[in-house]
């Protein structure tokens, strides 16, 4: 049986039980994914899912499709990052775009897909790239802030 909740029902539940706590995933892969424009994630995930469902297609065609989707993901990340930074007038466009493109690469390495067609690639490399990226990205922003801002001002991130 379906129950339709109205706005007043939700308000009554909030008064009775309080607001629900926000649950945020804090695993490193989720944190990296937050750096990638949502439009790119919305494109990439269904696209690689569709490729993985392809049947009766030779391995070369599947590998090429994965690489094309990967390249479009990088280009989309760069495009959306630059467009958003220009629109908002944010300084440090090059750094932020590079960090977001790096986030896409690290994130996609950990999802697999095109990496299955790299004979030399081991999933350990994806995991290590995530650890290195998570370690050095904040450091890069701290150095950027130290070089470009007077002491005592906040981060550009």
C-alpha positions as CSV (number, residue, x, y, z in Angstrom):
1,X,0.0,0.0,0.0
2,X,1.3,3.5,-0.9
3,X,1.1,6.4,1.4
4,X,1.3,9.9,0.1
5,X,3.2,12.3,2.5
6,X,2.2,15.9,2.4
7,X,4.4,18.8,3.4
8,X,2.4,19.1,6.7
9,X,3.1,15.3,7.4
10,X,6.8,15.9,6.9
11,X,6.7,19.0,9.2
12,X,4.8,17.0,11.9
13,X,7.5,14.3,11.7
14,X,10.3,16.9,12.0
15,X,8.6,18.4,15.1
16,X,8.1,14.9,16.6
17,X,11.5,13.3,15.7
18,X,13.7,16.2,14.8
19,X,15.7,16.6,11.6
20,X,17.4,13.5,10.3
21,X,21.1,13.7,10.6
22,X,23.0,14.1,7.3
23,X,24.9,11.0,6.4
24,X,28.0,11.7,4.4
25,X,30.3,9.1,2.9
26,X,33.8,9.9,3.9
27,X,35.7,7.2,2.1
28,X,38.5,8.5,-0.1
29,X,36.9,7.5,-3.4
30,X,33.7,9.5,-2.6
31,X,35.7,12.5,-1.5
32,X,37.5,12.4,-4.9
33,X,34.2,12.0,-6.7
34,X,33.0,15.2,-5.1
35,X,35.7,17.1,-7.0
36,X,34.3,16.0,-10.3
37,X,31.4,18.0,-11.9
38,X,28.1,16.1,-11.5
39,X,27.4,16.4,-15.2
40,X,30.5,14.4,-15.9
41,X,29.6,11.7,-13.4
42,X,26.1,11.6,-14.9
43,X,27.6,10.9,-18.3
44,X,30.5,8.6,-17.4
45,X,28.7,6.1,-15.1
46,X,25.9,5.2,-17.5
47,X,28.3,5.2,-20.5
48,X,30.7,2.7,-19.0
49,X,27.7,0.7,-17.7
50,X,26.3,0.5,-21.3
51,X,29.7,-0.6,-22.6
52,X,30.0,-3.3,-20.0
53,X,26.6,-4.7,-21.1
54,X,27.6,-4.9,-24.8
55,X,27.4,-8.5,-26.1
56,X,28.8,-9.9,-29.3
57,X,31.3,-7.1,-29.7
58,X,35.0,-7.8,-30.1
59,X,37.5,-6.8,-27.4
60,X,39.1,-4.1,-29.6
61,X,35.8,-2.3,-30.1
62,X,35.0,-2.4,-26.4
63,X,38.5,-1.2,-25.4
64,X,38.2,1.7,-27.9
65,X,34.7,2.6,-26.6
66,X,36.1,2.7,-23.0
67,X,38.9,5.0,-24.1
68,X,36.6,7.3,-26.0
69,X,34.3,7.6,-22.9
70,X,37.4,8.2,-20.7
71,X,38.7,10.9,-23.0
72,X,35.3,12.6,-23.2
73,X,35.1,12.4,-19.4
74,X,38.4,14.3,-19.1
75,X,37.4,16.9,-21.7
76,X,34.0,17.3,-19.9
77,X,35.7,17.7,-16.6
78,X,38.0,20.4,-17.9
79,X,35.2,22.1,-19.8
80,X,32.8,22.3,-16.9
81,X,35.5,23.3,-14.5
82,X,36.7,26.2,-16.6
83,X,33.2,27.3,-17.5
84,X,32.2,27.4,-13.8
85,X,35.4,29.2,-12.7
86,X,34.9,31.8,-15.4
87,X,31.2,32.3,-14.6
88,X,32.0,32.7,-10.9
89,X,35.2,34.7,-11.4
90,X,37.2,32.3,-9.3
91,X,41.0,32.8,-9.3
92,X,43.3,29.8,-9.9
93,X,41.4,28.4,-12.8
94,X,44.4,26.4,-14.1
95,X,45.1,24.8,-10.7
96,X,41.5,23.9,-9.9
97,X,40.9,22.6,-13.4
98,X,44.0,20.4,-13.1
99,X,43.0,19.1,-9.7
100,X,39.5,18.3,-11.0
101,X,40.9,16.5,-14.1
102,X,43.2,14.6,-11.8
103,X,40.3,13.7,-9.6
104,X,38.5,12.3,-12.6
105,X,41.5,10.2,-13.7
106,X,42.0,8.8,-10.2
107,X,38.3,8.1,-9.7
108,X,38.0,6.4,-13.1
109,X,41.2,4.3,-12.5
110,X,39.5,2.9,-9.4
111,X,36.2,2.1,-11.2
112,X,37.9,0.0,-13.8
113,X,36.5,-0.4,-17.3
114,X,39.3,0.8,-19.6
115,X,41.9,-0.3,-17.2
116,X,40.9,-3.9,-17.9
117,X,42.5,-3.4,-21.3
118,X,45.8,-2.3,-20.0
119,X,48.0,-5.4,-19.8
120,X,50.4,-3.8,-17.3
121,X,47.7,-2.3,-15.0
122,X,47.1,-3.7,-11.6
123,X,44.2,-2.5,-9.4
124,X,46.8,-1.8,-6.8
125,X,47.9,1.2,-8.9
126,X,44.4,2.7,-8.8
127,X,44.3,2.3,-5.0
128,X,47.8,3.8,-4.6
129,X,46.9,6.7,-7.0
130,X,43.9,7.4,-4.7
131,X,46.1,7.5,-1.6
132,X,48.7,9.8,-3.3
133,X,46.0,12.1,-4.7
134,X,44.3,12.3,-1.3
135,X,47.6,13.1,0.4
136,X,49.0,15.7,-2.0
137,X,45.9,17.6,-3.2
138,X,45.4,19.5,0.0
139,X,49.1,20.2,0.1
140,X,49.0,21.7,-3.4
141,X,46.2,24.1,-2.3
142,X,48.1,25.1,0.9
143,X,51.1,25.9,-1.2
144,X,49.0,27.8,-3.7
145,X,47.4,29.8,-0.9
146,X,50.8,30.5,0.7
147,X,52.2,31.8,-2.6
148,X,49.2,33.8,-3.8
149,X,47.6,35.2,-0.6
150,X,48.7,37.4,2.3
151,X,49.2,35.5,5.5
152,X,46.0,34.9,7.5
153,X,43.5,34.6,4.6
154,X,41.5,31.4,3.9
155,X,41.8,28.8,1.3
156,X,40.8,29.1,-2.3
157,X,39.4,25.6,-2.3
